[in-house]
Amino acid sequence: MRVDLFDFTLPQERIALRPARPRDAARMLLVKGQDAPFEDRTVRDLPDLLEPGDVLVFNDTRVIRAQLEGRRAGGEAKVGATLHKRIDLRRWQAFIRNAKRVKEGDQLIFGGGVTAIAEERHADGSLTLQFEGEEPVEVLLTRAGTMPLPPYIAQKRGVDAQDYEDSQTMFAAQDGAVAAPTASLHFTDRLVEALDARGVARETLTLHVGAGTFLPVKADDTDDHAMHSEFGEISQATATRLNTARDSGRRLIAVGTTSLRLLESAAREDGVIEPFAGDTAIFITPGYRFRAVDGLMTNFHLPKSTLMMLVSALMGRERMMAAYAHAIESEYRFYSYGDSSLLLP
């Protein structure tokens, strides 16, 4: 399928540089089946738009300070590293800025006395970094790292202390993400209390979002695009509760494309969700048959991105292109810190 089928023009002023405050004050576009009109709502309306018994599935990953700046030992060549995916306790796969100046075996010196050895170079140009010393890598990142901003925000402003707080959801519990599961950023204690009162259930899973989420699709055809893998986990207890809910006719609504992709990765052909612990590189495009989810709450995505393809697979490409045209005309805020949509096919 041609990638340019998922292209659209977004005015730069529609890109959100900060989240709405309070978080649940963000706008939300309700998109239902083909004949239903679009509805302009707010995130606070969510309890009224769901049914008692619906299950919202959240990603409980926590964003780490995964951006490092430094130089190659024995020289002045400056390098930047964005950690992408944990390999083991001391090794991470990382995208390197100025990677041509780095060879396997080089020592990289970052701020705060943090050092790492460049190891294997991967097909996508990333490197494995072996962090030196005895301290946990998460401690080293707290000392030397900063929050990685998406390019469309980094081009407009620098990272600051507020970004660490803004990137964490109220469900964040498991360290390891390079980017926030942004759909969950809209939730507040007040909103969760209202959902509880409505009888809407909550479950959590873990998918550590990698830096690949920021990368554009460079291929002209979806068949030629290679997804980056990310680590995810669904416990036996969670899988059992989700299957019980579906068996009783209740809807599973993923909060965020990260939750959706892991649920679909864990689901069998018959729709049964199995426990999961491992990597997923699932790539969902139109024509995909959804097995696990009945709806999706998600922010507005980049043109020609894998996530634009995912929402088009769920709702239909023409339907989503029309929804995005409505959102642009209605001055919704786009991308990581932007407004939300509720997709109910």
Buried (B, 14 or more C-beta within 10 A) or exposed (E): BEBEBBEBEBEEEBBBBEBBEEBBBBBBBBBBEEEEEBEBBBBBBBBEBBEEBBBBBBBBBBBBBBBBBBBBEEEEBEBBBBBBBBBEEBBBBBBBBEBEBBEEEBBBBBEEEBBBBBBEBEEEEBBBBBBBEEEEBBEBBEEBBBBBBBEBBEEEEEBEEEBBEBBBBBBBEBBBBBBBBBBBBBBBEEBBEBBEEBEBBBBBBBBBBBBBBBBEBEEEEBEEBEBBBBBBBBBEEBBEBBBEBBEEEBBBBBBBBBBBBBBBBBBEEEBBBEEBEEEBEBBBBBEBEBBBBBBBBBBBBBBBBBBBBBBBBBBBBEBBBBBBEBBBEEEBBBBBBBBBBBBBB
